Amino acid sequence: MPEADREGERYAVDQPQQTPGFYLKGSHQLDWGMKNRMARVFDPRSGRTVMLAIDHGYFQGPTTGLERIDLSIVPLLPSCDALFCTRGILRTLIPAQCQKPMVLRASGGPSILRDELSDEQIAMDMDDAVRLNAAGVGIQVFIGGEHETRSVHNMTRLVDAGLRAGVPVMGITAVGKTMVRDAKYFRLACRIIAELGAQYVKTYYVDDGFETVTASCPVPIVMAGGKKLPELEALTMAYNAVQQGASGVDMGRNIFQSEAPQAMIEAVAAVVHKNATPRQAFELFRSLKADAARATANVAAE
């Protein structure tokens, strides 16, 4: 086995990567169609995105908050920048008149009943993504997992298909049950995913060293929301991520499992697009939640 070089240390986090000719890092030499799809996902005014992740059912089934997507998620669509979902949910429950860009889950295999989740395969053809007018596709990559090589090859095959069709690929860093979630791991995983062709990367936030993860990745990073947190903590995590170089969030449970999902997604958008502080965003959340409660009470009283 060849000896691995020591990991570098010169991340120059204070010097943002240049973006000549296009506002997203690492995207200026992509084809027009690819750029156009990226621009639908990432708001050109802020260079960031609030993606709403609702793909959990592809291995978890009817997750809490996603039991009735027609009731819980469709009303939130006007407030997100993009929706990350499966093609099954898109075809059955998302109104075709919706103008929001759709990023489709393109990998699958084992369910939550299995101990080993890295045994995934490509689960949809790029032709179907084009047929569905998708703005991109997302695929899990299990760096360090039992089926690491297969998951990497799954992604590169999808990247090749995406380049032919002009469809961006979002590589998603998958963390196994026994893997350490630290900046060193995410630097490795995100860089490998970008080096092998993904147009952007979804990964988790870490408190120590996240700015080195974004600095060492040559394509945009969107922060995964992860498990449900109290609203102020989730807003703080989103704020820290974008301030440390993330190009937005792909958040699910911290929105649709909130006691006030509409208020929460608008608070997250304030953090991502307007640089609202966590406290400002939390006050917005509380205000919008109270307004919604009053409106519901007034309707009930009529």
Solvent accessible surface area in square Angstrom, and as a share of the most:
residue,aa,sasa,rsa
1,M,232,1.04
2,P,120,0.75
3,E,170,0.76
4,A,88,0.68
5,D,140,0.72
6,R,197,0.72
7,E,66,0.29
8,G,48,0.46
9,E,129,0.58
10,R,235,0.86
11,Y,50,0.19
12,A,52,0.40
13,V,80,0.46
14,D,116,0.60
15,Q,129,0.57
16,P,107,0.67
17,Q,77,0.34
18,Q,143,0.64
19,T,46,0.27
20,P,79,0.50
21,G,84,0.81
22,F,34,0.14
23,Y,69,0.26
24,L,4,0.02
25,K,36,0.15
26,G,31,0.30
27,S,1,0.01
28,H,57,0.25
29,Q,155,0.69
30,L,39,0.20
31,D,97,0.50
32,W,195,0.68
33,G,25,0.24
34,M,3,0.01
35,K,43,0.18
36,N,57,0.29
37,R,38,0.14
38,M,1,0.00
39,A,26,0.20
40,R,85,0.31
41,V,1,0.00
42,F,0,0.00
43,D,22,0.11
44,P,80,0.50
45,R,220,0.80
46,S,42,0.27
47,G,17,0.16
48,R,45,0.16
49,T,0,0.00
50,V,1,0.00
51,M,0,0.00
52,L,0,0.00
53,A,3,0.02
54,I,3,0.02
55,D,8,0.04
56,H,25,0.11
57,G,38,0.37
58,Y,52,0.20
59,F,49,0.20
60,Q,62,0.27
61,G,31,0.30
62,P,111,0.70
63,T,17,0.10
64,T,92,0.54
65,G,15,0.15
66,L,11,0.05
67,E,104,0.47
68,R,132,0.48
69,I,10,0.05
70,D,48,0.25
71,L,116,0.58
72,S,39,0.25
73,I,0,0.00
74,V,38,0.22
75,P,77,0.49
76,L,6,0.03
77,L,8,0.04
78,P,101,0.63
79,S,31,0.20
80,C,1,0.01
81,D,32,0.17
82,A,0,0.00
83,L,0,0.00
84,F,0,0.00
85,C,0,0.00
86,T,27,0.16
87,R,84,0.31
88,G,40,0.38
89,I,41,0.21
90,L,20,0.10
91,R,124,0.45
92,T,100,0.58
93,L,63,0.32
94,I,12,0.06
95,P,44,0.28
96,A,105,0.82
97,Q,140,0.62
98,C,32,0.19
99,Q,163,0.73
100,K,59,0.25
101,P,12,0.07
102,M,15,0.07
103,V,0,0.00
104,L,0,0.00
105,R,18,0.07
106,A,0,0.00
107,S,2,0.01
108,G,11,0.10
109,G,60,0.58
110,P,10,0.06
111,S,42,0.27
112,I,84,0.43
113,L,161,0.80
114,R,122,0.45
115,D,127,0.66
116,E,56,0.25
117,L,44,0.22
118,S,3,0.02
119,D,38,0.19
120,E,6,0.03
121,Q,90,0.40
122,I,44,0.22
123,A,50,0.39
124,M,10,0.05
125,D,87,0.45
126,M,11,0.05
127,D,93,0.48
128,D,8,0.04
129,A,0,0.00
130,V,66,0.38
131,R,163,0.60
132,L,36,0.18
133,N,99,0.51
134,A,0,0.00
135,A,0,0.00
136,G,0,0.00
137,V,1,0.00
138,G,0,0.00
139,I,0,0.00
140,Q,27,0.12
141,V,1,0.00
142,F,14,0.06
143,I,4,0.02
144,G,56,0.54
145,G,14,0.13
146,E,128,0.58
147,H,46,0.20
148,E,63,0.28
149,T,85,0.50
150,R,87,0.32
151,S,0,0.00
152,V,20,0.11
153,H,102,0.46
154,N,4,0.02
155,M,1,0.00
156,T,34,0.20
157,R,148,0.54
158,L,4,0.02
159,V,7,0.04
160,D,74,0.39
161,A,18,0.14
162,G,1,0.01
163,L,88,0.44
164,R,191,0.70
165,A,40,0.31
166,G,11,0.11
167,V,0,0.00
168,P,0,0.00
169,V,0,0.00
170,M,0,0.00
171,G,0,0.00
172,I,8,0.04
173,T,1,0.00
174,A,4,0.03
175,V,26,0.15
176,G,29,0.28
177,K,142,0.60
178,T,133,0.77
179,M,46,0.21
180,V,104,0.60
181,R,126,0.46
182,D,55,0.29
183,A,10,0.07
184,K,127,0.54
185,Y,29,0.11
186,F,0,0.00
187,R,38,0.14
188,L,95,0.47
189,A,0,0.00
190,C,1,0.01
191,R,109,0.40
192,I,51,0.26
193,I,0,0.00
194,A,11,0.09
195,E,111,0.50
196,L,77,0.38
197,G,26,0.25
198,A,2,0.02
199,Q,12,0.05
200,Y,1,0.00
201,V,0,0.00
202,K,20,0.08
203,T,1,0.00
204,Y,47,0.18
205,Y,29,0.11
206,V,17,0.09
207,D,128,0.66
208,D,122,0.63
209,G,15,0.14
210,F,0,0.00
211,E,60,0.27
212,T,21,0.12
213,V,0,0.00
214,T,7,0.04
215,A,41,0.32
216,S,16,0.11
217,C,1,0.00
218,P,50,0.32
219,V,15,0.08
220,P,0,0.00
221,I,3,0.01
222,V,0,0.00
223,M,0,0.00
224,A,6,0.05
225,G,5,0.05
226,G,15,0.15
227,K,141,0.60
228,K,68,0.29
229,L,35,0.17
230,P,79,0.50
231,E,23,0.10
232,L,54,0.27
233,E,93,0.41
234,A,0,0.00
235,L,0,0.00
236,T,48,0.28
237,M,29,0.13
238,A,0,0.00
239,Y,53,0.20
240,N,43,0.22
241,A,0,0.00
242,V,5,0.03
243,Q,85,0.38
244,Q,50,0.22
245,G,41,0.39
246,A,4,0.03
247,S,14,0.09
248,G,0,0.00
249,V,0,0.00
250,D,1,0.01
251,M,0,0.00
252,G,4,0.04
253,R,68,0.25
254,N,1,0.00
255,I,0,0.00
256,F,11,0.04
257,Q,50,0.22
258,S,8,0.05
259,E,127,0.57
260,A,13,0.10
261,P,41,0.26
262,Q,69,0.31
263,A,4,0.03
264,M,1,0.00
265,I,0,0.00
266,E,64,0.29
267,A,0,0.00
268,V,0,0.00
269,A,24,0.18
270,A,12,0.09
271,V,0,0.00
272,V,0,0.00
273,H,46,0.21
274,K,161,0.68
275,N,77,0.39
276,A,15,0.12
277,T,53,0.31
278,P,22,0.14
279,R,132,0.48
280,Q,109,0.48
281,A,0,0.00
282,F,40,0.17
283,E,78,0.35
284,L,65,0.33
285,F,6,0.02
286,R,128,0.47
287,S,57,0.37
288,L,47,0.24
289,K,74,0.31
290,A,41,0.32
291,D,64,0.33
292,A,58,0.45
293,A,60,0.47
294,R,138,0.50
295,A,55,0.43
296,T,93,0.54
297,A,58,0.45
298,N,94,0.48
299,V,105,0.60
300,A,85,0.66
301,A,89,0.69
302,E,175,0.79
